[in-house]
Amino acid sequence: MFEKLATYAALLTKWQRAINLVGPRTIGDVWRRHMLDSAQLYPLLPDRAATLVDLGSGAGFPGLVLAMMGVPDVHLVESDHRKAAFLTHVSRETKTNVTVHARRIETMPPMVADVITARALAPLPKLLGLAERFVGPDSVCLFLKGQDVDSELTETTKSMNMEVERMPSLTAPSATILRLRGLIDRG
């Protein structure tokens, strides 16, 4: 697994020169800021989680890292065709089996996933609207959120019932990992 991650990091650095894959200030801290930030979700996955959908995959965080760690059926959804090409290239170079969907989330056919992930994509109410087409009765959402998590949760719970677990991020003191289950839209 480490060899795959090292190849991924090298490709990210190389491609970053042509495509803005990650924030320019974070490229020098790839291992902590991106790899560890993604990998910290692995122990939070439900037992026997097989299908994972990563929304707005961008450079592949966290979905591609989780695939390299052993999640068997990972779907990376990225509308930017250049970023999708990067994801395809990394998966090929590292021999990591993922499905890259180069399209907008809203155009994806519905499918039930065991886990839905997203990192720095949208505020929680919008994010749950995007995730809705992938949520089944036993699905878990793992979302990496920033300092606005409290207001996002307050806004979301006005229209949805859900079980919420909050965990501190290992990589940023102001970040939170949300694990959401039992999503019920009251609207």
VOGULO-719626 format. One record per residue (C-alpha): chain; residue in one letter; z, y, x. Coordinates in Angstrom, 1 decimal. Layout:
BEGIN
SITE  chain  res  c3  c2  c1
SITE  A  A  Z  Y  X
...
***
This chain:
BEGIN
SITE  chain  res  c3  c2  c1
SITE  A  M  0.0  0.0  0.0
SITE  A  F  0.8  2.5  2.8
SITE  A  E  -2.6  2.1  4.3
SITE  A  K  -4.2  2.9  0.9
SITE  A  L  -2.0  6.0  0.6
SITE  A  A  -2.8  7.1  4.2
SITE  A  T  -6.5  6.8  3.5
SITE  A  Y  -6.0  8.7  0.2
SITE  A  A  -4.2  11.5  2.1
SITE  A  A  -6.9  11.8  4.7
SITE  A  L  -9.6  11.9  2.1
SITE  A  L  -7.7  14.5  0.1
SITE  A  T  -7.5  16.7  3.2
SITE  A  K  -11.2  16.3  3.9
SITE  A  W  -12.4  17.0  0.4
SITE  A  Q  -10.0  19.9  -0.1
SITE  A  R  -12.3  22.0  2.1
SITE  A  A  -15.1  21.7  -0.4
SITE  A  I  -13.2  21.3  -3.7
SITE  A  N  -9.9  22.8  -4.7
SITE  A  L  -8.1  19.6  -5.4
SITE  A  V  -4.5  20.8  -4.9
SITE  A  G  -2.8  24.1  -4.3
SITE  A  P  -3.8  25.4  -0.9
SITE  A  R  -0.1  25.9  0.1
SITE  A  T  0.7  22.3  -0.7
SITE  A  I  -2.0  20.5  1.4
SITE  A  G  0.3  20.6  4.5
SITE  A  D  3.0  18.7  2.5
SITE  A  V  0.9  16.0  0.9
SITE  A  W  3.4  13.2  1.4
SITE  A  R  6.4  14.9  -0.3
SITE  A  R  4.7  17.3  -2.7
SITE  A  H  2.1  14.9  -4.0
SITE  A  M  2.6  11.3  -3.0
SITE  A  L  6.4  11.1  -3.4
SITE  A  D  6.2  13.4  -6.5
SITE  A  S  3.9  10.8  -8.1
SITE  A  A  5.6  7.7  -6.7
SITE  A  Q  9.0  8.7  -8.2
SITE  A  L  7.6  7.7  -11.6
SITE  A  Y  7.1  4.0  -10.6
SITE  A  P  10.8  2.9  -11.1
SITE  A  L  10.7  4.7  -14.5
SITE  A  L  7.8  2.6  -15.9
SITE  A  P  8.7  0.1  -18.6
SITE  A  D  8.9  -3.6  -17.5
SITE  A  R  5.4  -5.2  -17.8
SITE  A  A  3.6  -1.9  -18.2
SITE  A  A  0.0  -2.8  -17.8
SITE  A  T  -2.1  0.0  -19.2
SITE  A  L  -1.6  3.6  -18.0
SITE  A  V  -3.6  6.7  -19.0
SITE  A  D  -3.3  9.7  -16.7
SITE  A  L  -4.3  12.9  -18.5
SITE  A  G  -6.0  15.6  -16.5
SITE  A  S  -5.9  13.6  -13.3
SITE  A  G  -7.2  16.3  -11.0
SITE  A  A  -6.8  14.9  -7.5
SITE  A  G  -5.2  11.7  -8.9
SITE  A  F  -1.6  12.6  -9.1
SITE  A  P  0.3  10.7  -10.4
SITE  A  G  -2.1  8.0  -11.8
SITE  A  L  -4.0  7.0  -8.7
SITE  A  V  -0.7  6.7  -6.7
SITE  A  L  0.8  4.5  -9.4
SITE  A  A  -2.4  2.3  -9.3
SITE  A  M  -2.0  1.9  -5.6
SITE  A  M  1.6  0.9  -6.2
SITE  A  G  0.6  -1.9  -8.5
SITE  A  V  0.0  -0.7  -12.1
SITE  A  P  -2.9  -3.0  -13.1
SITE  A  D  -4.9  -1.0  -15.6
SITE  A  V  -5.0  2.7  -14.8
SITE  A  H  -7.3  5.1  -16.6
SITE  A  L  -7.8  8.5  -14.9
SITE  A  V  -9.1  11.2  -17.3
SITE  A  E  -10.6  14.2  -15.5
SITE  A  S  -13.2  16.5  -17.0
SITE  A  D  -14.2  18.2  -13.7
SITE  A  H  -17.1  16.0  -12.5
SITE  A  R  -16.5  16.9  -8.8
SITE  A  K  -12.8  15.9  -9.1
SITE  A  A  -13.9  12.7  -10.9
SITE  A  A  -16.3  12.0  -8.1
SITE  A  F  -13.4  12.4  -5.6
SITE  A  L  -11.3  9.9  -7.7
SITE  A  T  -14.1  7.4  -7.7
SITE  A  H  -14.6  7.8  -4.0
SITE  A  V  -10.9  7.3  -3.2
SITE  A  S  -10.7  4.3  -5.4
SITE  A  R  -13.7  2.7  -3.7
SITE  A  E  -12.5  3.5  -0.2
SITE  A  T  -9.0  2.2  -0.8
SITE  A  K  -10.2  -0.7  -3.0
SITE  A  T  -7.9  0.5  -5.8
SITE  A  N  -9.0  -0.7  -9.2
SITE  A  V  -9.0  2.3  -11.6
SITE  A  T  -11.2  3.5  -14.4
SITE  A  V  -12.3  7.1  -14.0
SITE  A  H  -13.3  8.9  -17.2
SITE  A  A  -15.3  12.0  -16.3
SITE  A  R  -14.8  13.7  -19.7
SITE  A  R  -12.5  15.9  -21.7
SITE  A  I  -9.4  14.2  -23.0
SITE  A  E  -10.3  15.2  -26.6
SITE  A  T  -13.5  13.2  -26.3
SITE  A  M  -11.9  9.9  -25.2
SITE  A  P  -12.0  7.1  -27.7
SITE  A  P  -8.5  6.3  -28.9
SITE  A  M  -6.7  3.4  -27.1
SITE  A  V  -3.1  2.4  -27.0
SITE  A  A  -1.5  2.7  -23.5
SITE  A  D  1.9  1.4  -22.4
SITE  A  V  2.4  4.6  -20.4
SITE  A  I  0.8  8.1  -20.6
SITE  A  T  1.3  10.4  -17.6
SITE  A  A  0.5  14.0  -16.8
SITE  A  R  1.4  16.5  -14.1
SITE  A  A  0.9  20.2  -14.4
SITE  A  L  -1.5  20.0  -17.2
SITE  A  A  -0.3  21.9  -20.3
SITE  A  P  2.9  23.0  -22.1
SITE  A  L  4.6  20.1  -23.8
SITE  A  P  3.5  20.8  -27.4
SITE  A  K  -0.2  20.8  -26.3
SITE  A  L  0.3  17.9  -24.0
SITE  A  L  1.7  15.7  -26.8
SITE  A  G  -1.3  16.7  -28.9
SITE  A  L  -3.6  15.5  -26.1
SITE  A  A  -1.6  12.3  -25.6
SITE  A  E  -1.5  11.4  -29.3
SITE  A  R  -4.7  9.3  -29.2
SITE  A  F  -3.1  7.0  -26.6
SITE  A  V  0.3  6.6  -28.1
SITE  A  G  1.4  3.4  -29.8
SITE  A  P  4.8  2.3  -31.2
SITE  A  D  6.0  1.2  -27.8
SITE  A  S  4.3  3.8  -25.6
SITE  A  V  6.2  5.8  -23.1
SITE  A  C  5.2  9.3  -21.9
SITE  A  L  6.2  10.3  -18.3
SITE  A  F  5.5  13.9  -17.7
SITE  A  L  6.3  15.9  -14.6
SITE  A  K  7.4  19.4  -15.8
SITE  A  G  8.5  22.6  -14.2
SITE  A  Q  11.1  25.3  -14.8
SITE  A  D  9.9  26.0  -18.4
SITE  A  V  10.9  22.5  -19.7
SITE  A  D  13.8  23.7  -21.9
SITE  A  S  11.7  26.2  -23.9
SITE  A  E  8.9  23.6  -24.1
SITE  A  L  11.3  21.0  -25.5
SITE  A  T  12.7  23.5  -28.0
SITE  A  E  9.3  24.3  -29.2
SITE  A  T  8.2  20.7  -29.4
SITE  A  T  11.2  19.4  -31.4
SITE  A  K  10.4  21.9  -34.2
SITE  A  S  7.6  19.6  -35.2
SITE  A  M  8.3  16.2  -33.6
SITE  A  N  11.0  13.7  -33.4
SITE  A  M  11.3  11.7  -30.2
SITE  A  E  13.7  10.1  -27.8
SITE  A  V  14.0  12.3  -24.7
SITE  A  E  15.3  11.4  -21.3
SITE  A  R  15.4  14.1  -18.6
SITE  A  M  15.7  13.2  -14.9
SITE  A  P  15.7  15.6  -12.0
SITE  A  S  12.7  15.5  -9.7
SITE  A  L  13.2  14.2  -6.2
SITE  A  T  10.7  16.7  -4.8
SITE  A  A  11.5  20.0  -6.4
SITE  A  P  14.9  21.4  -7.5
SITE  A  S  13.3  23.3  -10.5
SITE  A  A  11.3  20.3  -11.7
SITE  A  T  12.1  17.7  -14.3
SITE  A  I  10.7  14.3  -15.2
SITE  A  L  10.5  13.7  -19.0
SITE  A  R  10.5  10.2  -20.4
SITE  A  L  9.6  10.4  -24.1
SITE  A  R  9.5  7.5  -26.6
SITE  A  G  9.3  7.1  -30.3
SITE  A  L  7.1  10.1  -30.9
SITE  A  I  6.9  11.0  -34.6
SITE  A  D  5.0  14.0  -35.8
SITE  A  R  6.8  15.7  -38.7
SITE  A  G  3.8  18.0  -39.4
***
